[in-house]
Amino acid sequence: GLRILSSAMRTPLLSLLTGALLVPAVMAACGASTPGPKPVEPMVSAPPSGSASSPDVPYAPSAMASVEPAPLPPPPPRITSKKASEKKDPSYAACHKPYVPTAHDANIVGDVTRMAKMCETATGLKKLVAKKDGKQQDQSAPQDLAFRAEKGKCYRVYAQAESTIEDLDLALVDSEKNIAGEDTTDDSSPVVGEDSVICFSEADSALVRISVGRGGGRWAVQIWGN
């Protein structure tokens, strides 16, 4: 059967039960609660050291736009004369393309004549200055060969240098010192124009300017016209 607790045993048991019931009630009445996990605050990355920052403007490195480089200006025009112009024809370049100088530097005058004659039919030009030869170094000042250009006439300049001149340069210049035509190759047998003839719209005291870009030695120049 059930055992009846004595009064001495009931008193401590009632005290324990009463205390267990009163603690949650007191804590609820005082507003206490069981502490939960502490909330994690978001981390804010700081701008790099040395950079200026404003409290009103957030740091945004990805907002920096790339700057495109400015385009290069076009090269200046090669032909600047107002008294002459180029008359182009593909056959003018093709006619002297097969030309090869002889192996003998003593024959540069004969070589330049042979090169010009290869284009005689294509251009319809005749020899005007039969022979002009000189000697020059790449450190030397340019040499000029003067001639009279006639209105409505067209011209071409041929040259052959010794093998010791790697780059001989030619330019056809009008009386105002403007370029009417020039060679476009770096070799010892330049032609003005490479694929054209130079035609003057008015009579003029023109000249052929001869310079050495690399090397030194003798050269021969001929002017052909119609």
VEXPA-84834 format. One record per residue: residue in three letters; y, x, z of N, C-alpha, C, O in turn; residue number from 1. Coordinates in pm, whole numbers, always signed. Each point is the difference from the previous one (the first is absolute). Layout:
<nodes>
aa/n_north/n_east/n_up/ca_north/ca_east/ca_up/c_north/c_east/c_up/o_north/o_east/o_up/i
ALA/Y/X/Z/Y/X/Z/Y/X/Z/Y/X/Z/NUM
...
</nodes>
This chain:
<nodes>
aa/n_north/n_east/n_up/ca_north/ca_east/ca_up/c_north/c_east/c_up/o_north/o_east/o_up/i
GLY/-117/+81/+0/+117/-81/+0/+124/+85/+0/-10/+122/+14/1
LEU/+129/-180/-30/+126/+73/-1/+29/+48/+139/-21/-67/+101/2
ARG/+72/+195/-102/+35/+57/+129/+148/-26/+27/+84/+28/-85/3
ILE/-53/-82/+201/+137/-32/+38/+64/+127/+51/-49/+64/+92/4
LEU/+169/-27/-159/+72/+120/+41/+69/-26/+132/+52/-108/+27/5
SER/-53/+210/+54/+73/-12/+126/+147/+10/-23/+43/+47/-105/6
SER/+37/-89/+200/+147/+4/-14/+48/+141/-11/+103/+23/-63/7
ALA/-172/+71/+121/+44/+141/-7/-16/+54/-139/+80/+83/-43/8
MET/-185/-128/-31/-22/+49/-136/+86/-72/-100/+37/+58/-102/9
ARG/-1/-186/+127/+80/-77/-97/+143/+50/-7/+62/-7/-107/10
THR/-7/+59/+216/+142/+40/+0/+30/+113/-98/+94/-14/-77/11
PRO/-169/+126/+76/+30/+104/-101/-22/-47/-141/+78/+35/-89/12
LEU/-178/-111/+65/-28/-49/-136/+111/-87/-50/+38/+11/-117/13
LEU/+16/-99/+200/+112/-85/-42/+123/+83/-28/+76/-31/-91/14
SER/-57/+136/+169/+119/+86/-23/-10/+68/-136/+100/+10/-72/15
LEU/-218/+36/+36/-15/+67/-131/+22/-97/-114/+67/+33/-97/16
LEU/-123/-152/+109/+17/-99/-107/+145/-43/-13/+51/-19/-111/17
THR/+14/+4/+227/+142/-41/-6/+87/+107/-64/+89/-31/-79/18
GLY/-116/+160/+113/+79/+109/-59/-21/+11/-149/+95/+26/-74/19
ALA/-219/-47/+28/-28/+10/-144/+69/-110/-76/+39/+19/-115/20
LEU/-24/-134/+176/+67/-110/-69/+151/+13/+6/+68/-43/-93/21
LEU/-13/+101/+199/+145/+9/+16/+62/+108/-87/+114/-16/-43/22
VAL/-184/+127/+15/+63/+112/-78/+41/-43/-139/+114/+25/-39/23
PRO/-202/-89/-40/+48/-43/-133/+112/-101/+9/+90/+1/-84/24
ALA/-93/-88/+184/+105/-101/+12/+134/+65/+29/+102/-37/-57/25
VAL/-104/+135/+149/+127/+69/+33/+54/+76/-120/+120/-2/-25/26
MET/-210/+70/-49/+46/+77/-117/+55/-92/-108/+98/+35/-65/27
ALA/-159/-149/+46/+52/-95/-100/+134/-54/+42/+88/-20/-83/28
ALA/-72/-4/+216/+128/-52/+46/+110/+101/-14/+114/-38/-26/29
CYS/-145/+169/+41/+105/+105/-12/+23/+44/-143/+86/+84/-24/30
GLY/-161/-138/-72/+21/+35/-140/-70/+127/-41/+28/+53/-108/31
ALA/-119/-1/+191/-68/+126/-34/-108/-28/-100/-58/-109/+0/32
SER/+29/+205/-87/-105/-13/-101/-72/+132/-12/+51/+105/+38/33
THR/-167/-113/-92/-80/+121/-19/+60/+83/-112/+19/-51/-111/34
PRO/+12/+180/+136/+64/+81/-107/-92/+17/-119/-119/+28/+17/35
GLY/+174/-46/-141/-77/+19/-123/+32/+136/-63/+71/+81/+60/36
PRO/-123/-57/-180/+29/+129/-68/+147/+10/-39/+62/-97/-41/37
LYS/-9/+218/+55/+142/+24/-31/+22/-6/-151/-73/+64/-76/38
PRO/+175/-143/+30/+23/-10/-146/+42/+134/-58/+72/+77/+64/39
VAL/-117/-49/-188/+33/+126/-69/+130/-18/-76/+13/-89/-84/40
GLU/+82/+175/+115/+129/-7/-70/-12/+69/-136/-65/+104/-11/41
PRO/+128/-162/-93/-8/+63/-134/+71/+135/+0/+106/+15/+61/42
MET/-168/+84/-131/+59/+134/-10/+99/+3/-115/-28/-50/-109/43
VAL/+142/+109/+133/+106/+13/-101/+12/+147/-36/+30/+83/+85/44
SER/-55/-52/-213/+8/+141/-42/+146/+40/-11/+83/-76/-50/45
ALA/-51/+194/+97/+138/+51/-3/+26/+70/-132/-92/+56/-60/46
PRO/+215/-57/+16/+35/+73/-122/-17/+148/+22/-3/+47/+114/47
PRO/-10/+31/-226/-15/+146/+12/+118/+60/+75/+112/-51/-4/48
SER/-141/+161/+74/+106/+68/+75/+107/+51/-93/-29/+48/-109/49
GLY/+152/-60/+153/+114/+47/-80/+58/-103/-92/+106/+22/-58/50
SER/-175/-137/+41/+53/-103/-89/+82/-99/+79/-31/-30/+116/51
ALA/+137/-19/-178/+88/-97/+67/-66/-136/-2/-57/-41/-102/52
SER/+64/-29/+213/-56/-135/+7/+102/-94/+61/+85/+42/+79/53
SER/-95/-166/-115/+91/-102/+49/-81/-108/+69/-106/-37/-51/54
PRO/+152/-14/+166/-77/-107/+67/-4/-127/-81/-87/-85/+24/55
ASP/+180/+69/-121/+5/-123/-78/-84/+9/-126/-37/-103/-57/56
VAL/+5/+225/+11/-73/+17/-125/-134/+62/+32/-3/+112/+51/57
PRO/-109/-178/-79/-131/+58/+30/-30/+118/-90/+45/+4/-115/58
TYR/-122/+91/+166/-37/+118/-78/-105/-40/-103/-107/-51/+36/59
ALA/+136/+74/-162/-90/-40/-108/-7/+110/-103/+74/-6/-99/60
PRO/-160/+109/+118/-6/+110/-97/-48/-42/-137/+34/+64/-99/61
SER/-113/-171/+90/-50/-42/-130/+106/-63/-86/-22/-23/-119/62
ALA/+140/-5/+177/+105/-64/-77/+79/+98/-84/+86/-41/-78/63
MET/-114/+174/+92/+73/+100/-77/-45/-5/-145/-118/+16/-28/64
ALA/+211/-36/-64/-33/-11/-142/+6/+137/-66/+86/+82/+34/65
SER/-179/-56/-128/+1/+126/-74/+111/-3/-105/+27/-103/-60/66
VAL/+36/+219/+39/+112/+11/-94/-52/+62/-128/-56/+110/+3/67
GLU/+73/-179/-117/-43/+51/-129/+97/+108/-48/+122/-17/+12/68
PRO/-174/+131/-68/+91/+104/-51/+77/-49/-122/-52/-79/-80/69
ALA/+174/+125/+68/+83/-40/-114/-55/+61/-129/-43/+115/+2/70
PRO/+43/-189/-113/-53/+54/-127/+88/+114/-51/+121/+2/+23/71
LEU/-184/+93/-91/+73/+113/-55/+86/-45/-118/-43/-87/-76/72
PRO/+162/+144/+60/+84/-39/-114/-62/+50/-130/-70/+102/+1/73
PRO/+94/-170/-112/-56/+45/-128/+62/+132/-42/+114/+29/+37/74
PRO/-188/+53/-113/+57/+128/-44/+117/-21/-95/+4/-102/-69/75
PRO/+90/+194/+64/+113/-14/-91/-46/+5/-144/-102/+62/-29/76
PRO/+175/-125/-63/-40/+1/-141/-2/+143/-55/+87/+81/+33/77
ARG/-187/-52/-117/-13/+134/-55/+100/+22/-113/+59/+108/-11/78
ILE/-38/-209/-72/+92/+10/-113/+131/-66/+39/+4/-118/+33/79
THR/+106/+196/-37/+129/-52/+45/+108/+2/-108/+111/-47/+24/80
SER/-141/+100/-142/+101/+8/-106/+34/-138/-57/-89/-84/-19/81
LYS/+218/+62/-6/+45/-123/-65/+22/+22/-149/+37/-93/-72/82
LYS/-61/+215/+25/+22/+33/-141/-131/+8/-78/+2/+9/-123/83
ALA/-114/-13/+193/-129/+12/-66/-103/-86/+72/+18/-37/+115/84
SER/-127/+8/-185/-108/-80/+58/-133/+47/-59/-5/+66/-104/85
GLU/-104/-102/+173/-133/+36/-47/-56/-106/-94/+10/-120/+27/86
LYS/-68/+163/-135/-75/-88/-89/-147/+39/+17/-42/+105/-48/87
LYS/-34/-189/+114/-137/+33/+34/-99/-48/-106/+21/-101/-68/88
ASP/-129/+178/+56/-109/-35/-91/-124/+75/+48/+6/+121/+20/89
PRO/-120/-190/-1/-120/+69/+48/-45/+114/-91/-59/+98/+48/90
SER/+86/-109/-177/-43/+105/-94/+76/+130/+23/-47/+107/-40/91
TYR/+165/-115/+104/+78/+123/+24/-68/+89/+104/+13/+122/-6/92
ALA/-85/-181/+99/-74/+80/+97/-136/+41/-55/-49/+109/+29/93
ALA/-12/-197/-108/-134/+28/-53/+1/+115/-100/-99/+73/-11/94
CYS/+209/-55/-63/+0/+99/-108/-8/+144/+51/-58/+85/-67/95
HIS/+115/-57/+184/-7/+138/+50/-98/+17/+115/-9/+108/+58/96
LYS/-64/-213/-25/-99/+9/+108/-110/+102/-30/-43/+69/+92/97
PRO/-5/-57/-218/-106/+98/-28/+50/+145/-2/-81/+92/-12/98
TYR/+210/-70/+21/+55/+136/-12/-49/+91/+112/-1/-37/+117/99
VAL/-41/+159/-158/-39/+104/+95/+65/+130/-46/-20/+40/-115/100
PRO/+97/+29/+201/+61/+126/-42/-104/+108/-23/-110/-3/+55/101
THR/+147/+100/-139/-90/+113/-23/-4/+89/+124/+81/-13/+91/102
ALA/-176/+102/-90/-18/+88/+115/+95/+120/-3/+1/+79/+94/103
HIS/+79/-66/-199/+89/+116/-14/+144/-41/+34/+59/-83/-70/104
ASP/-3/+140/+176/+136/-33/+41/+103/+42/-105/+110/-55/-3/105
ALA/-144/+149/-83/+94/+46/-102/+23/-106/-108/+91/+15/-82/106
ASN/-173/-120/+80/+9/-101/-105/+62/-130/+48/-30/-105/-57/107
ILE/+118/+108/+160/+55/-125/+53/+89/-71/-102/+6/-123/+1/108
VAL/+64/+197/-90/+83/-66/-101/-87/-73/-101/+31/-113/-39/109
GLY/-139/+176/-4/-92/-67/-92/-67/-119/+65/-27/-101/-66/110
ASP/-2/+112/+195/-65/-111/+71/+91/-122/+10/-45/-113/-23/111
VAL/+173/+134/+56/+89/-115/+16/+24/-68/-135/+17/-122/-6/112
THR/-15/+201/-103/+13/-59/-134/-123/-84/-34/+13/-109/-54/113
ARG/-130/+159/+86/-123/-73/-27/-5/-130/+80/-42/-103/-52/114
MET/+85/+106/+179/+0/-121/+82/+94/-105/-58/-36/-118/-9/115
ALA/+156/+159/-32/+97/-95/-55/-48/-60/-131/+21/-119/-26/116
LYS/-87/+201/-58/-47/-49/-129/-112/-103/+17/-19/-86/-87/117
MET/-54/+94/+197/-105/-99/+25/+57/-140/+14/-71/-99/-22/118
CYS/+201/+88/+60/+65/-131/+20/+100/-32/-111/+73/-99/+10/119
GLU/-67/+180/-113/+99/-22/-105/-19/-134/-69/+98/-72/-24/120
THR/-221/+37/-9/-27/-128/-68/+28/-119/+91/+59/-98/-45/121
ALA/-101/+105/+169/+16/-113/+93/+148/-27/+31/+42/-115/+3/122
THR/+36/+220/+18/+139/-18/+42/+98/-7/-118/+108/-57/+13/123
GLY/-146/+116/-127/+92/+5/-114/+115/+98/+20/+101/-11/-68/124
LEU/-115/+107/+161/+106/+96/+29/-23/+131/-75/-113/+35/-36/125
LYS/+224/+38/+14/-3/+130/-66/+58/+105/+94/+72/-31/+95/126
LYS/-107/+156/-124/+46/+110/+85/+150/+23/-19/+47/+14/-113/127
LEU/+28/-11/+224/+144/+27/-4/+31/+142/+49/+72/+74/-68/128
VAL/-123/-38/+179/+18/+135/+54/-133/+72/-19/-98/-29/+68/129
ALA/+98/+124/-161/-126/+62/-40/-56/+90/+108/-122/+5/+19/130
LYS/+208/+64/+52/-52/+96/+97/+101/+21/+111/+118/+26/-25/131
LYS/-166/-38/+146/+80/+36/+118/-97/+49/+105/-82/-77/+50/132
ASP/+91/+204/-16/-89/+51/+104/+81/+73/+105/+111/+46/-25/133
GLY/-167/-38/+144/+68/+63/+112/-99/+44/+105/-121/-17/-16/134
LYS/+172/+73/+122/-82/+48/+111/+61/-48/+130/+122/+2/+17/135
GLN/-208/-45/+74/+53/-66/+120/-101/+5/+113/-120/+5/-23/136
GLN/+172/-7/+147/-83/-5/+121/+29/-130/+75/+101/-66/-24/137
ASP/-192/+30/+115/+22/-123/+75/+117/+11/+97/+51/-103/+45/138
GLN/-6/+226/-11/+119/+15/+85/+129/+0/-81/+109/-3/+57/139
SER/-121/+7/-191/+119/+9/-86/+68/-135/-14/-61/-105/+21/140
ALA/+190/+110/-55/+76/-123/-30/-48/-57/-133/-47/+75/-86/141
PRO/+57/-208/+66/-39/-59/-129/+79/+59/-116/+114/+43/+17/142
GLN/-174/-41/-135/+67/+43/-122/+20/-121/-91/-84/-89/-4/143
ASP/+197/+86/-68/+36/-115/-83/+1/+38/-147/+46/+108/-38/144
LEU/-99/-198/-44/+2/+14/-145/+81/-117/-56/-47/-114/+2/145
ALA/+166/+141/-53/+91/-106/-47/-35/-42/-142/-45/+81/-81/146
PHE/+66/-210/+51/-14/-51/-137/+85/-126/-15/+39/-62/+98/147
ARG/-11/+27/-221/+82/-117/-30/-89/-120/-30/-73/+0/-99/148
ALA/+79/-101/+185/-76/-124/-21/+84/-96/-83/+118/-22/+30/149
GLU/-177/-36/-135/+71/-92/-88/-26/-145/+39/-106/-34/+53/150
LYS/+204/-50/-79/-13/-141/+31/-114/-62/-80/-10/+20/-121/151
GLY/-75/-95/+190/-111/-69/-66/-118/+90/-32/-97/-47/-60/152
LYS/+100/+174/+99/-109/+92/-27/-86/+18/+126/+46/-17/+113/153
CYS/-174/+51/-137/-95/+18/+109/-52/+143/+3/-6/+68/-102/154
TYR/-30/-22/+222/-36/+141/+19/-121/+12/+92/-33/-89/+79/155
ARG/-31/+205/-94/-111/+38/+87/+3/+151/+19/+36/+74/-91/156
VAL/-73/-29/+212/+5/+143/+32/-141/+45/+37/-69/-65/+79/157
TYR/+26/+179/-137/-131/+59/+27/+20/+141/+55/+97/+67/-34/158
ALA/-189/-24/+119/+8/+136/+55/-139/+53/+30/-93/-75/+30/159
GLN/+81/+206/-39/-122/+69/+40/+38/+127/+74/+85/+76/-46/160
ALA/-148/-54/+161/+29/+118/+81/-122/+91/+5/-112/-41/-33/161
GLU/+135/+164/+74/-111/+91/+24/-86/-52/+115/+43/-84/+79/162
SER/-165/+135/-71/-92/-45/+103/+46/+37/+141/-49/-55/+98/163
THR/+144/+149/-87/+53/+38/+131/+96/-104/+56/+36/+5/+117/164
ILE/+5/-101/-201/+81/-114/+47/-93/-120/+14/-50/-51/-100/165
GLU/+26/+7/+222/-91/-111/+24/+68/-135/-20/-66/-97/-36/166
ASP/+197/+90/+57/+74/-126/-13/+135/+26/-64/+89/+57/+63/167
LEU/-75/-99/-189/+128/+10/-72/+58/-140/-10/-69/-93/-43/168
ASP/+196/+77/+81/+63/-132/+4/+112/-10/-104/+77/+94/-18/169
LEU/-71/-210/-50/+103/-28/-100/+72/-129/+35/-60/-95/+50/170
ALA/+191/+92/-78/+78/-123/+14/+102/-5/-113/+61/+101/-34/171
LEU/-42/-220/-22/+103/-24/-101/+119/-63/+70/-12/-108/+58/172
VAL/+127/+176/-63/+117/-40/+80/+117/-30/-92/+25/+74/-95/173
ASP/+48/-184/+122/+116/-34/-84/+125/+73/+50/-6/+75/+97/174
SER/+119/-98/-165/+124/+71/+33/+57/-39/+136/+84/+72/+53/175
GLU/-128/-183/+3/+43/-40/+134/-94/+51/+109/+10/-40/+116/176
LYS/-102/+129/-155/-97/+63/+93/-102/-100/+53/-59/+22/+107/177
ASN/+37/-130/-180/-102/-98/+37/-126/+23/-82/+7/+44/-115/178
ILE/-121/-74/+174/-129/+26/-65/-30/-110/-103/+1/-119/+31/179
ALA/-27/+164/-155/-41/-92/-107/-151/-2/-16/-55/-95/-55/180
GLY/-12/+200/+102/-146/+9/-8/-47/+127/+68/+76/+97/+8/181
GLU/-200/-96/+39/-56/+119/+62/-151/-4/-8/-59/-107/-17/182
ASP/-5/+225/+30/-146/+2/-4/-55/-50/+133/+67/+5/+103/183
THR/-190/-53/-108/-60/-59/+121/-128/+73/+41/-78/-53/+79/184
THR/+56/+174/-131/-122/+74/+31/+34/+130/+72/+112/+50/-9/185
ASP/-211/+4/+80/+14/+130/+65/-93/+98/-70/-108/+32/+50/186
ASP/+151/+17/-166/-82/+95/-75/+91/+92/-80/+122/-1/+18/187
SER/-180/+80/-105/+76/+100/-76/+36/-48/-140/+56/+77/-78/188
SER/-87/-203/+44/+33/-52/-134/+62/-139/+11/-62/-98/-41/189
PRO/+185/+88/+96/+63/-132/+20/+57/-57/-130/+29/+72/-95/190
VAL/-13/-206/+95/+59/-73/-113/+98/-102/+55/-27/-66/+100/191
VAL/+142/+53/-168/+98/-106/+31/+20/-83/-125/+49/+55/-99/192
GLY/-85/-189/+95/-71/-63/+108/-150/+4/-20/-50/+15/-112/193
GLU/-18/-28/+220/-146/+8/-2/-61/-110/-87/-94/+26/-74/194
ASP/+147/-148/+84/-51/-112/-81/+114/-73/-71/-7/-120/-23/195
SER/+113/+195/-12/+118/-65/-57/+81/+100/-83/-28/+120/+0/196
VAL/+128/-174/-69/+107/+81/-58/+129/-45/+66/+11/-114/+45/197
ILE/+88/+204/-38/+127/-30/+68/+105/-28/-108/+33/+86/-80/198
CYS/+19/-209/+81/+94/-45/-104/+140/-17/+59/+17/-64/+104/199
PHE/+83/+122/-171/+139/-4/+47/+74/-116/-65/-8/-20/-122/200
SER/+80/-56/+204/+79/-113/-51/+138/+44/-46/+73/-79/-60/201
GLU/-35/+203/+88/+127/+57/-45/-15/+151/-15/-88/+61/+61/202
ALA/+174/-1/-141/-3/+145/-18/+36/+68/+132/+85/-48/+75/203
ASP/-151/+160/-49/+20/+63/+130/-36/+148/-6/-85/+42/-78/204
SER/+153/+35/+163/-33/+142/+16/-105/+10/+110/+32/+11/+118/205
ALA/-156/-14/-159/-112/-1/+96/-54/+141/+18/+45/+94/-65/206
LEU/-140/-81/+155/-65/+129/+21/-141/-22/+55/-31/-104/+58/207
VAL/-52/+206/-79/-133/+4/+58/+5/+95/+119/+37/+116/-16/208
ARG/-73/-164/+133/+1/+83/+121/-143/+48/+28/-93/-80/+12/209
ILE/+79/+212/-1/-131/+63/+17/-6/+64/+138/+89/+78/+36/210
SER/-192/-109/+41/-18/+60/+131/-147/+26/+26/-86/-64/-60/211
VAL/+58/+157/+148/-137/+37/+34/-30/-50/+140/+67/+37/+96/212
GLY/-169/-121/-85/-38/-53/+131/-91/+94/+76/+5/+4/+123/213
ARG/-88/+72/-194/-94/+89/+67/-42/+112/-95/-51/-27/-109/214
GLY/+72/+151/+151/-40/+115/-80/+120/+65/-68/+114/-14/+45/215
GLY/-142/+86/-152/+106/+68/-73/-54/+64/-126/-118/+34/-8/216
GLY/+206/-18/-93/-40/+61/-127/+85/-52/-114/+110/-50/+21/217
ARG/-162/+61/-142/+72/-42/-120/-37/-144/-39/-108/-48/+33/218
TRP/+199/-18/-103/-24/-133/-51/+66/-15/-137/+89/+77/-35/219
ALA/-133/-178/-42/+58/-34/-131/+25/-150/-5/-85/-78/+44/220
VAL/+202/+38/-96/+40/-141/-3/+43/-38/-140/+66/+78/-68/221
GLN/-104/-199/+24/+44/-54/-128/+51/-143/+20/-55/-77/+79/222
ILE/+162/+41/-154/+56/-136/-1/-29/-61/-136/+30/+59/-104/223
TRP/-89/-177/+104/-28/-71/-123/+79/-131/+0/+22/-59/+106/224
GLY/+21/+14/-225/+77/-124/-11/-16/-63/-137/-63/+59/-88/225
ASN/+122/-178/+69/-7/-66/-130/+136/+1/-71/+11/-51/-111/226
</nodes>
